[in-house]
Amino acid sequence: MIYTPSKHPKQAFILITIMVAVGILGGRYISEYLMAISLVFWLQYTAVLSYLQFKRKKKYERTSFTEYLLNPQIRFLVFEFLAVIGIGTLLVYNTQSIGAVSLFAWWLFSLNFFLYYKQFKKYGE
């Protein structure tokens, strides 16, 4: 269910919101490992989602920024790059700010996709 955001956009958005909140707030106030776990979850989530979309051979028109990101190869490269940058700065430089910005960017992308699916009613595709 969480790997089909076009069919279940609200549930996917809620899950990502929880993971981002745990990563940012938990990483700041409890342990930086919570941020690392959230970023690793993002890596895994993006890899599985891109694979499933690539396997279905779903094609989207590319007329907007969101529709470009719905392409599984582009989504994979952009999202994995942002997550790896966040993990890298957390592990190498021991700074949480870039990881928090990466997680917040993931949440913004998630919000964008949620509004896209809601606006165009692409549920079930």
C-alpha positions in Angstrom: 0.0 0.0 0.0 2.7 2.5 0.8 4.6 1.7 -2.4 1.6 2.7 -4.5 1.2 6.4 -3.7 -0.9 7.0 -6.8 -3.5 4.6 -5.3 -3.1 5.6 -1.7 -1.7 9.1 -1.6 -3.0 10.0 1.8 -1.4 7.0 3.5 1.9 7.5 1.7 1.9 11.2 2.7 1.2 10.4 6.3 3.9 7.8 6.4 6.5 10.2 4.9 5.4 12.9 7.3 5.9 10.6 10.3 9.3 9.5 9.0 10.5 13.0 8.3 9.3 14.2 11.8 11.1 11.3 13.5 14.2 12.0 11.4 14.3 15.7 12.0 13.0 16.0 15.6 14.3 12.7 16.8 17.7 13.4 15.2 17.9 16.7 16.9 16.6 15.9 20.4 17.1 12.1 20.9 19.8 10.6 18.7 21.3 11.4 15.3 20.8 7.7 14.5 17.1 8.4 14.1 17.9 10.9 11.3 20.2 8.3 9.7 17.4 5.7 9.9 14.9 8.0 8.3 17.4 8.8 5.5 18.1 5.1 4.9 14.3 4.4 4.9 14.1 7.1 2.2 16.8 5.3 0.2 14.9 2.0 0.5 11.5 3.6 -0.2 12.7 5.3 -3.3 14.5 2.2 -4.6 11.4 0.0 -4.2 9.0 2.6 -5.5 11.1 3.3 -8.6 11.6 -0.4 -9.2 7.8 -1.1 -9.0 7.0 1.8 -11.3 9.7 0.8 -13.8 8.4 -2.8 -13.7 4.9 -1.6 -14.6 6.3 0.5 -17.4 4.0 3.4 -16.4 4.5 6.4 -18.6 3.6 9.9 -17.7 3.4 12.9 -19.9 6.3 15.3 -19.1 4.6 18.7 -19.1 5.4 19.7 -15.5 8.1 19.4 -12.9 6.1 16.8 -11.0 5.6 14.7 -14.1 9.3 14.7 -14.7 9.8 13.4 -11.2 7.3 10.6 -11.8 9.7 9.1 -14.2 11.3 6.3 -12.2 14.9 6.9 -13.4 14.7 10.6 -12.6 13.0 10.1 -9.3 15.6 7.5 -8.4 18.6 9.7 -9.2 17.3 12.9 -7.6 15.9 11.3 -4.4 18.8 8.9 -3.9 21.3 11.8 -4.4 19.6 13.9 -1.8 19.4 11.1 0.7 23.0 10.1 0.2 24.1 13.8 0.6 22.1 13.9 3.9 23.7 10.6 5.2 27.1 11.6 4.0 27.2 14.9 5.8 25.7 13.2 8.9 28.4 10.5 9.0 31.4 12.4 7.6 31.0 15.9 9.0 28.7 15.0 11.9 26.3 17.7 11.0 22.5 17.3 11.0 21.5 20.4 9.1 22.0 19.0 5.6 20.2 15.8 6.7 17.3 17.8 8.0 17.1 19.9 4.8 17.2 16.6 2.8 14.3 15.2 4.8 12.4 18.4 4.6 12.9 18.3 0.8 11.5 14.7 0.8 8.4 16.0 2.7 8.0 18.8 0.2 8.2 16.4 -2.7 5.7 14.1 -1.0 3.3 17.0 -0.5 3.7 18.0 -4.1 2.9 14.4 -5.3 -0.1 14.2 -2.8 -1.5 17.4 -4.2 -0.8 16.3 -7.8 -2.7 13.0 -7.3 -5.5 14.8 -5.5 -5.9 17.5 -8.1 -5.8 15.2 -11.1 -7.6 12.3 -9.4 -5.1 9.7 -10.6 -6.1 7.3 -8.0 -5.9 3.7 -9.2 -3.4 4.2 -11.9 
